[in-house]
């Protein structure tokens, strides 16, 4: 497909409120304009950066703890390094 055909298909998808398909077509158009081979390009994993989430490390995924996980308590700094044995 040419860029013009993809643009027409993207506009038609947006008109019928199929925004996921319009996004895939937009990404294919961007790849074609950049000189990439359309058949070799995989657009499934492309994600755009979210507004307000700009800067170093913002596109890294966040870890979520498993179900039922409880954060361990902090040790008391007054008793750290102190032995229970007298005379030490």
PLY file of the C-alpha trace (Angstrom):
ply
format ascii 1.0
element vertex 88
property float x
property float y
property float z
element edge 87
property int vertex1
property int vertex2
end_header
0.00 0.00 0.00
1.13 3.52 -0.69
1.25 6.29 1.89
-1.81 7.94 0.32
-3.83 4.70 0.53
-2.76 4.22 4.14
-3.72 7.82 4.98
-7.16 7.32 3.41
-7.64 4.07 5.33
-6.50 5.78 8.55
-9.02 8.59 8.09
-11.79 6.07 7.38
-10.90 4.11 10.52
-10.96 7.30 12.59
-14.34 8.27 11.09
-15.84 4.94 12.22
-14.22 5.46 15.65
-11.79 2.54 15.28
-8.88 4.40 16.84
-6.69 1.34 17.39
-6.66 0.58 13.66
-6.07 4.27 12.88
-3.09 4.24 15.24
-1.60 1.15 13.57
-2.01 2.76 10.14
-0.45 6.01 11.40
2.58 4.06 12.68
2.95 2.28 9.32
2.85 5.67 7.55
5.55 6.96 9.87
7.73 3.94 9.16
7.29 4.31 5.40
8.18 8.01 5.53
11.28 7.09 7.51
12.42 4.73 4.77
11.70 1.45 6.56
10.45 -1.55 4.60
6.74 -1.95 5.45
6.73 -5.74 5.28
9.75 -6.10 7.61
8.54 -3.52 10.14
6.71 -4.76 13.21
4.47 -2.00 14.58
2.84 -4.13 17.28
5.24 -3.04 20.04
5.34 0.66 19.21
4.10 2.91 21.96
4.22 6.66 22.11
5.39 8.45 25.23
2.53 9.67 27.38
2.18 13.44 27.93
3.51 14.49 31.31
5.78 11.45 31.51
8.87 12.93 29.93
12.43 12.56 31.10
14.98 9.85 31.68
13.60 6.50 32.74
9.92 7.40 32.40
9.25 4.79 29.73
10.44 1.96 31.98
7.73 -0.32 33.24
6.84 -0.12 36.91
7.04 -3.18 39.10
3.87 -4.17 40.92
4.20 -6.37 43.99
2.44 -9.74 44.01
-0.96 -10.13 45.61
-0.75 -10.26 49.42
2.82 -8.89 49.62
3.49 -6.73 52.69
6.39 -4.30 52.86
8.87 -5.36 55.60
9.27 -3.09 58.61
12.30 -0.84 58.85
14.89 -1.82 61.44
15.24 0.46 64.46
18.40 2.60 63.97
18.98 2.75 67.76
19.47 -1.01 68.02
21.41 -1.67 64.82
24.86 -3.14 65.47
24.12 -3.72 69.16
24.58 -7.16 70.60
22.33 -8.63 73.31
25.34 -10.10 75.06
26.56 -7.96 77.97
30.14 -6.76 77.98
30.53 -6.33 74.28
0 1
1 2
2 3
3 4
4 5
5 6
6 7
7 8
8 9
9 10
10 11
11 12
12 13
13 14
14 15
15 16
16 17
17 18
18 19
19 20
20 21
21 22
22 23
23 24
24 25
25 26
26 27
27 28
28 29
29 30
30 31
31 32
32 33
33 34
34 35
35 36
36 37
37 38
38 39
39 40
40 41
41 42
42 43
43 44
44 45
45 46
46 47
47 48
48 49
49 50
50 51
51 52
52 53
53 54
54 55
55 56
56 57
57 58
58 59
59 60
60 61
61 62
62 63
63 64
64 65
65 66
66 67
67 68
68 69
69 70
70 71
71 72
72 73
73 74
74 75
75 76
76 77
77 78
78 79
79 80
80 81
81 82
82 83
83 84
84 85
85 86
86 87
